[in-house]
Amino acid sequence: MPALDVPLPLTATPAAWLAVALADLDAVHQDHLHCERKAAQSALSLMRSYPERSDLVVAVARLAHEETAHVVQVTQLLGKKGKEATMDFGDEYAAALRDLVRRGEPGRLLDRLLVFALIEARSAERLELLAGAIPDEATATLYGGLASAEVRHRDTFLELAAAAAPDTWRERLAVLARAEADIIAAMPIRARIH
């Protein structure tokens, strides 16, 4: 992975988030299921948008496959808890980040890759927090494994960004990472992954 000038995420999740999440793990699991599904769909959308970039197609196809496996794992977790999937009511966090993506190429490709990296970084951070605090060992182990996968996905998107824009990706990442920190700071604290 290319060396980073900024940590990801740039700012830590507010301390109050973990207590809120642990108080309503069912809501967190429901939201997590939707996050994994949308991550797979986002990866596939990159393949559709940039079929000529074979490096990207191979990398995000693998990533989408892994995200789909995570959908299965979280669905199974819900089933073990006697829960069914609920409706997805959207993700204001991801929508706010998507609003930062430039419209024209090549900026659009770079921004999409970096936004996906930032989302994966925030997800990894929060899943790791949950893994360290969930009392059920099997669920904690699952979340620890999923947190590690999100770090790999973050790194995949950063590698693709570095390949797509070797001279500008770091500068743009710094701008988007600051915006992501501002978005997180403005969001209400809820029992959701984002």
N, C-alpha and C positions, 0 to 999 in steps of 0.2 A: 504494500500500500504506500502511496506517496506520503511524505512527511507532512504533518499538519502544522500550520502556524497558529491555529485556534483549537481549543478543545471542543469536542462535541459530546453532548450539548454544551453551549457556551455558559449557561447558567443551570444550577441544580433545580430540580423540582422542589417546590415549596414543601417544607417539612410537614405541614398539615395534610398534604395530599395522602400520605400513607395511612394515616389514621382514618380518613374518610373512606379510602379504598377498602381497608380491612373491615370496616363496619358494614360494607355492602359488597362482599365478594361476588355475589350472584350478578350484580350489575356490572362489575368489572369483567367477569367472564363473558357475559353477553356482548359487551362492547369489544372485548378482545377478539371474539369470533369475527365480528364485522371488520375489525382492523386487519386481520389476517386475510380475509377475503378480498378486501380492497387493495391490499398490498400485492396480491397475486394478479388482480385485474390491472393494476398500474404497471406492473412489469410487462404484462402481455400488451398493454397499450403502447409501450415503447417499441416492441417488436413490430407492431402494426405501423407505427409512425416512421420507423427508420430501418426498413428491411434491408437496405443496402449496406448497413454497418454490421458485418458478420461478427465482429468482436462483441458488439452490444447484444445481438440476437442470441448468441450462445450463452453469454453471461446471464442475461435476464430470463432466458428460458429455464435455466437451472434454478434461478432464484424463484421464479413463479412456481416451479415444481415443489420447491421446499415450502413456500408459503401455502400452497394447497395442502401439503401434508400437515401443516400447522392448523389449518381449518379442521381437518379430520381430528387432530389431537384435542383441540379445544371443544369440538362438538362432542367427542367421547367424554371429556371431563364434565360437560354439562349433563350428559346422559347419566353418568355415575352419580351425579348429585340430584337426579330426578327432575332436571330442568330441560325445557325445550328452548330453541332459539326464538328470540323476539324480533320485532321489526328493527331495522336500522334507522335511527332518527338523524343520521348525518353526523358530521364531524367538523365543527366550526374551526377547530385548530388547523386541520388539513386544508380546509377551504381557504382560510386566511393565507396559508403558505402558497397555495396554488395561485392566488390572486397576484402574487409577486413574480410569477413566471412571465418573462417577456414574450411578446407575440411572434416576433420575427426570428428567423434562423440566422446565424447559429446560436444566438442567445437563448432561444427557447429550449433547445436540447440541453445546453449546459444547465440552465435553471431547473429544468425538470429533474435532471440527475442529482443536482445538489439539494433540491427540496426533498426528494425521496431519501437521500442520505440523512438529512436532518430529521425526518420523521422516524427513520429506523433508529437513529441515535437516541431520540427521546423515548421511543418504545423500549429500547434495550435498557436504558437507565431505569425506567419504571418497572419493567419486568424483573430486573435484578433486585430492586427494592422489595418487590412482592416476594420474590424467592427467598429473601433473607428474613421475612417476617411472617409468612403464612405458616400456621401451626401444623397443617397436614403435610407430612413429609413427601408423599407422592406428588401432591400439587406443587409444593415448593421445588421439588426436583424438576418437574416439567417446566415450570417457569424459569428456573435457572438455565435449562437447556435452550429454551426459546430466547432468553436474553442473549446467550452466546450466538445464536443464529442471527439475531438482529444486528449484532456487531459485525458479523461477516457480511451481511447485506449492506450495511452502511459503507463498509470498506469496498465492496463491489461497485457501488454507485460512485464513490470517490475515485476509484481507479478509472472508471469509464469517463468521469468528468475530466480527469487529468489528461486522458488520451484525447478527448474531444477538444479541449481548449488548454493546451499545456502552458500557455503564457498568461492566461487570465483567470483560471479556475480558483486559485487561492484567494485572489482579491474579491471575486464574486461570492465565494463561500463566506468570507468574513462579513460581507454586507448582509447576506441572507441569514447567517447565524445570529447576528445582532437582531434582525427582524424577528426571528423565531423566539429569541429570549423575550422580546417585548410582547409578542403574542401570548406566550406562556404566562407572563406576569399579569396580563390583562384578563386572562381566562378565569372563570369561577372554578373553585376547587370542587371536583365532582368525582364520584366513584366510576371513573372511566380511565382508559389508558391515556387518552389525550384530553 
